[in-house]
Amino acid sequence: MRIKIEDNVKDFIRELPEKDRRVIGEHIDRLSEHPSATGNIKKLHTKKPRWRMHISMKYTLFYYVDADMVWVDKIMTIEQAHKKYGKI
């Protein structure tokens, strides 16, 4: 599967420390193999199927799958995600 990362996600990741960038990159790479079965992933109940992935208990990544493409469209700290969306 191919992966498309939205510009806002790239911008967020660029501002992080090198170690966090590396860990997030490794998690995103794994999405190409099994987008719904890697790491701390939960399917969200939304109009179109979406998933959220906790990374290192620090970040929350949101994505969806369309045909053969994984679209990573949001990332934030876990604290930001809980404030914005409630306990996910």
C-alpha positions in Angstrom: 0.0 0.0 0.0 1.2 3.5 -0.7 1.1 6.3 1.9 0.1 9.9 1.4 1.0 12.3 4.2 -0.8 15.7 4.3 1.4 18.8 4.5 0.1 19.8 7.9 1.3 16.4 9.3 4.7 16.9 7.6 5.0 20.4 9.2 4.1 19.1 12.6 6.6 16.2 12.4 9.4 18.6 11.2 9.2 20.6 14.4 9.7 17.6 16.7 13.0 16.3 18.1 14.9 13.8 15.9 14.1 10.8 18.0 10.3 11.5 17.9 10.5 12.1 14.1 12.2 8.7 13.7 9.7 6.8 15.8 6.7 8.4 14.1 8.3 7.6 10.7 8.7 4.0 11.6 5.0 3.8 12.6 3.9 5.4 9.4 6.1 3.1 7.4 4.4 0.1 9.0 1.0 1.4 7.8 2.0 0.4 4.2 2.1 -3.3 5.2 -1.0 -3.6 7.5 -2.9 -0.3 7.9 -5.4 -1.7 10.4 -3.3 -4.1 12.4 -0.1 -2.5 13.7 0.6 -0.8 17.0 -2.0 0.8 19.2 -4.7 1.3 16.6 -8.4 1.8 17.0 -11.1 2.0 14.3 -13.2 5.2 14.9 -16.9 5.2 14.3 -17.3 7.9 11.7 -19.1 8.3 8.4 -16.2 6.9 6.4 -13.8 4.3 8.1 -11.0 6.1 9.9 -8.4 5.0 12.4 -6.3 6.5 15.1 -2.9 5.3 16.2 -1.2 6.2 19.5 2.6 6.5 19.0 4.9 6.1 22.0 2.1 7.3 24.4 2.9 10.9 23.1 1.3 11.4 19.8 -2.0 10.5 18.0 -2.1 9.9 14.3 -5.3 9.9 12.3 -5.7 8.2 8.9 -8.0 6.5 6.5 -7.6 4.0 3.7 -8.9 4.6 0.2 -8.3 1.8 -2.3 -4.5 1.1 -2.2 -3.6 4.4 -0.4 -3.2 5.2 3.3 -4.0 8.9 3.8 -2.4 10.3 7.0 -4.3 13.6 7.5 -3.9 14.6 11.2 -1.3 14.3 14.0 -1.2 15.9 17.4 -0.1 15.1 20.9 -2.3 12.7 22.8 -3.2 15.5 25.2 -4.4 17.7 22.3 -6.4 14.8 20.8 -8.1 14.2 24.2 -9.0 17.8 24.5 -10.3 18.1 20.9 -12.1 14.8 20.6 -12.6 13.6 24.2 -11.2 10.3 25.4 -10.8 8.3 22.2 
